[in-house]
């Protein structure tokens, strides 16, 4: 890739990222794999920018989780953070952004190159770009980029991670505020033997917090706890 081609590539990348760099050499470095500069990799490849970007993203993700899910346990926050900053998620974000065509990599110098390699490169460069934005534009610009590009995945992923144990989360909240355990009660049941339906309510003392309906009492109770948590969250946010 000639100098003119590299400049055109950087301009196109800036438009895609919606970030204009003061120092284009930082942006060039953020998209350069060490296979292109094996003897000067420390200064010319994205490796150390990736290290910085990883730390910055993690800090913003943790703060966002802490503020968005104040009733989550430390273990639940840790599980959600680990999912959000995983290579799989970063690779998906990078691919959706369209990073791969902009990455400078010498495929001939790689032992193997396949779809997993593409994903890995996209994840690396996403982190490196955050590091580069932080150095070039400052902490607030890096925060804005992370908020725009990465934080939108937190809520969808939270539905998989935090919903895994809504009963445990609800129990912690109820114990803290009233000193009693949530009480689950079957309110209705119907259907045939092969198609049973249970309606379960969860109570804090005599106050109904939420209801759930499912083909088993256990699942109906889990759904009741999840509804209770959602209603609490809406009430706190209103």
Secondary structure as the mmCIF struct_conf table of DSSP 4:
data_model
#
loop_
_struct_conf.conf_type_id
_struct_conf.id
_struct_conf.beg_label_comp_id
_struct_conf.beg_label_asym_id
_struct_conf.beg_label_seq_id
_struct_conf.end_label_comp_id
_struct_conf.end_label_asym_id
_struct_conf.end_label_seq_id
HELX_RH_AL_P HELX_RH_AL_P1 UNK A 3 UNK A 17
TURN_TY1_P TURN_TY1_P1 UNK A 18 UNK A 18
BEND BEND1 UNK A 22 UNK A 22
HELX_RH_AL_P HELX_RH_AL_P2 UNK A 24 UNK A 30
TURN_TY1_P TURN_TY1_P2 UNK A 31 UNK A 31
STRN STRN1 UNK A 32 UNK A 32
HELX_RH_3T_P HELX_RH_3T_P1 UNK A 34 UNK A 36
TURN_TY1_P TURN_TY1_P3 UNK A 38 UNK A 39
BEND BEND2 UNK A 40 UNK A 40
HELX_RH_AL_P HELX_RH_AL_P3 UNK A 41 UNK A 44
BEND BEND3 UNK A 45 UNK A 46
HELX_RH_AL_P HELX_RH_AL_P4 UNK A 47 UNK A 68
TURN_TY1_P TURN_TY1_P4 UNK A 70 UNK A 71
BEND BEND4 UNK A 72 UNK A 72
HELX_RH_AL_P HELX_RH_AL_P5 UNK A 74 UNK A 84
TURN_TY1_P TURN_TY1_P5 UNK A 85 UNK A 85
BEND BEND5 UNK A 86 UNK A 86
HELX_RH_AL_P HELX_RH_AL_P6 UNK A 87 UNK A 97
TURN_TY1_P TURN_TY1_P6 UNK A 98 UNK A 98
HELX_RH_3T_P HELX_RH_3T_P2 UNK A 100 UNK A 102
STRN STRN2 UNK A 104 UNK A 104
HELX_RH_3T_P HELX_RH_3T_P3 UNK A 107 UNK A 109
BEND BEND6 UNK A 110 UNK A 111
BEND BEND7 UNK A 114 UNK A 114
HELX_RH_AL_P HELX_RH_AL_P7 UNK A 115 UNK A 137
HELX_RH_AL_P HELX_RH_AL_P8 UNK A 139 UNK A 149
TURN_TY1_P TURN_TY1_P7 UNK A 150 UNK A 151
HELX_RH_AL_P HELX_RH_AL_P9 UNK A 152 UNK A 161
HELX_RH_3T_P HELX_RH_3T_P4 UNK A 162 UNK A 165
HELX_RH_AL_P HELX_RH_AL_P10 UNK A 166 UNK A 178
BEND BEND8 UNK A 179 UNK A 180
STRN STRN3 UNK A 183 UNK A 190
BEND BEND9 UNK A 191 UNK A 191
TURN_TY1_P TURN_TY1_P8 UNK A 193 UNK A 194
BEND BEND10 UNK A 195 UNK A 195
STRN STRN4 UNK A 197 UNK A 204
TURN_TY1_P TURN_TY1_P9 UNK A 205 UNK A 206
STRN STRN5 UNK A 207 UNK A 214
BEND BEND11 UNK A 215 UNK A 216
HELX_RH_AL_P HELX_RH_AL_P11 UNK A 217 UNK A 237
#
